[in-house]
Amino acid sequence: MGSSDMPEKRKTPAARAGEKRIAKPPAAASPALDARQQLSAFEAAMKRFHEGRLAEAGGLFSIAAAGPESDVANGARLRMAICDHRLRQETVEPASADEYYNYGVALINTRKLAAARENLERALALTPQADHVHYALALAQALGGDIDSARNHLARAIELEPRNRLIARQDADFAPLARHPMFSALLYPERRGW
């Protein structure tokens, strides 16, 4: 009988316990963040968050959430959830005039003007007499440099709701256009006699 024909011996649990085990070296763990590093990651994340670079911001918030300062970690987790939510929302398809309007205004705020105009035009097609939609569309067009269309929609918004004239006078986004003759006559008709 050769050695290969012999039954294999099994070790008892006691025999196995006496053997030296070769432990694997621990995986290189990432060094723990100190409070300064955590705050630095959080500040960098906030900068990207405000720039609209949500995916990058989310990654940095994740790093800041692992730090020792609980207030910073909680704030980072909250903002990380906001980033995730907003990134998922970018693929949302509005279904009503109000949803198109709200989404269009949100896009104006992030200065995605072409998409804002498209959504506001859809809202207007569903509610052609909505002064607030005309106003928002005028704003998107003005910011995008389409002065003629902006003036026409603002005029219609004022015609439908005269209070929009005062609102536009105080709107910082319309301020650069207030000196433009077409807008000046629309916003300040009382000055014609001066």
C-alpha positions in Angstrom: 0.0 0.0 0.0 1.5 3.3 -1.0 1.2 6.5 0.9 -1.5 7.6 -1.4 -3.6 4.6 -0.4 -3.5 5.5 3.3 -6.5 7.2 4.8 -5.9 10.8 5.6 -5.5 11.6 9.3 -7.9 14.1 10.7 -6.7 16.4 13.4 -8.6 16.8 16.6 -9.8 20.2 17.7 -7.3 20.2 20.5 -4.5 19.4 18.0 -5.6 22.2 15.8 -5.7 24.7 18.7 -2.1 24.0 19.5 -0.9 24.8 16.0 0.5 28.2 15.3 -1.8 30.1 12.9 -0.2 32.4 10.5 -2.3 35.6 10.6 -2.7 37.7 7.6 -1.4 41.2 8.1 -4.3 43.6 8.6 -5.4 45.4 5.5 -4.1 48.9 5.2 -7.0 50.7 6.9 -7.5 54.3 5.9 -6.3 56.5 8.7 -9.0 58.0 10.8 -9.8 61.6 10.1 -9.1 64.2 12.7 -11.5 67.1 13.2 -9.4 69.4 11.0 -9.4 67.0 8.1 -13.1 66.3 8.6 -13.9 70.0 8.5 -11.7 70.5 5.4 -13.5 67.7 3.6 -16.9 69.2 4.6 -15.9 72.7 3.3 -14.6 71.3 0.0 -17.9 69.3 -0.3 -20.0 72.5 0.4 -18.0 74.3 -2.3 -18.8 71.6 -4.9 -22.4 71.4 -3.6 -22.9 75.1 -4.3 -21.3 74.8 -7.7 -23.8 72.1 -8.6 -21.1 69.4 -8.8 -23.3 67.0 -6.7 -21.6 63.7 -7.4 -18.2 65.1 -6.2 -19.8 66.8 -3.3 -21.5 63.6 -2.2 -18.2 61.7 -2.2 -16.6 64.4 0.0 -19.6 64.5 2.3 -19.2 60.7 2.7 -15.6 61.3 3.9 -16.7 64.1 6.3 -19.5 61.9 7.7 -16.8 59.4 8.9 -15.0 62.0 11.0 -15.0 62.5 14.8 -17.1 65.7 15.1 -20.7 64.5 15.4 -22.3 67.9 14.2 -20.1 68.0 11.1 -20.8 64.3 10.5 -24.6 64.7 10.8 -24.5 67.8 8.5 -22.4 65.8 6.0 -24.9 62.8 6.1 -27.8 65.2 5.6 -26.2 66.9 2.6 -25.1 63.6 1.2 -28.7 62.5 1.1 -29.7 65.8 -0.6 -27.0 65.2 -3.2 -28.3 61.7 -3.8 -31.9 62.9 -4.0 -31.1 65.7 -6.4 -29.0 63.4 -8.7 -32.0 61.1 -8.9 -34.4 64.0 -9.6 -32.5 65.1 -12.7 -34.2 62.4 -14.6 -37.7 63.3 -13.4 -40.4 63.9 -16.0 -43.0 66.5 -15.0 -46.6 65.6 -15.7 -48.6 68.8 -15.0 -48.3 72.5 -15.6 -47.4 73.1 -12.0 -44.7 70.4 -12.1 -43.2 71.9 -15.4 -43.3 75.3 -13.9 -41.7 74.3 -10.6 -39.0 72.3 -12.4 -38.4 75.2 -14.8 -37.9 77.6 -11.9 -35.5 75.1 -10.2 -33.5 75.0 -13.5 -33.4 78.8 -13.7 -31.9 78.8 -10.2 -29.2 76.4 -11.3 -28.8 78.4 -14.5 -29.7 75.5 -16.8 -31.6 78.0 -19.0 -32.3 76.0 -22.1 -33.9 73.2 -20.1 -35.7 75.8 -18.0 -37.2 77.4 -21.1 -38.3 74.1 -22.4 -40.1 73.1 -19.2 -41.7 76.6 -18.9 -42.9 76.5 -22.5 -44.6 73.2 -21.7 -46.2 74.7 -18.7 -47.4 77.6 -20.7 -48.8 75.3 -23.4 -51.0 73.7 -20.7 -51.9 77.0 -18.9 -51.6 79.9 -21.5 -53.2 82.4 -19.1 -50.9 81.7 -16.1 -49.1 85.0 -15.4 -46.5 83.4 -13.2 -45.4 81.1 -16.0 -45.1 84.0 -18.4 -43.0 85.8 -15.8 -40.7 82.8 -15.2 -40.3 82.3 -19.0 -39.4 86.0 -19.4 -36.8 85.6 -16.8 -35.3 82.5 -18.4 -35.2 84.2 -21.8 -33.7 87.4 -20.4 -31.0 85.5 -18.6 -30.4 83.5 -21.8 -30.0 86.7 -23.9 -33.3 86.5 -25.8 -34.4 90.1 -25.0 -37.3 90.3 -27.4 -39.0 87.2 -26.3 -38.3 88.1 -22.6 -39.9 91.5 -23.1 -43.0 89.9 -24.8 -43.6 87.4 -22.0 -43.0 90.0 -19.3 -45.5 92.3 -20.9 -48.0 89.4 -21.0 -47.3 88.6 -17.3 -48.0 92.3 -16.4 -51.1 92.4 -18.6 -52.5 89.3 -16.8 -51.4 90.5 -13.3 -50.3 94.2 -13.0 -48.5 93.4 -9.7 -45.8 91.6 -11.8 -44.5 95.0 -12.9 -43.5 95.8 -9.3 -42.1 92.3 -8.7 -39.9 92.6 -11.9 -38.7 96.0 -10.7 -37.4 94.4 -7.5 -36.1 91.2 -9.1 -32.3 91.2 -9.1 -32.3 89.0 -12.2 -34.1 91.7 -14.2 -31.9 94.5 -12.9 -29.4 94.5 -15.7 -32.2 94.8 -18.2 -34.0 97.6 -16.5 -31.8 100.1 -18.3 -32.6 98.5 -21.7 -35.1 100.8 -23.5 -37.6 98.0 -24.2 -37.6 96.9 -20.5 -37.4 100.4 -19.1 -40.6 101.4 -20.9 -42.3 98.3 -19.7 -41.2 98.5 -16.1 -41.4 102.3 -15.7 -44.2 103.5 -18.0 -44.6 106.6 -15.7 -41.2 107.9 -16.9 -42.4 108.5 -20.4 -43.4 112.0 -19.6 -40.1 113.1 -18.1 
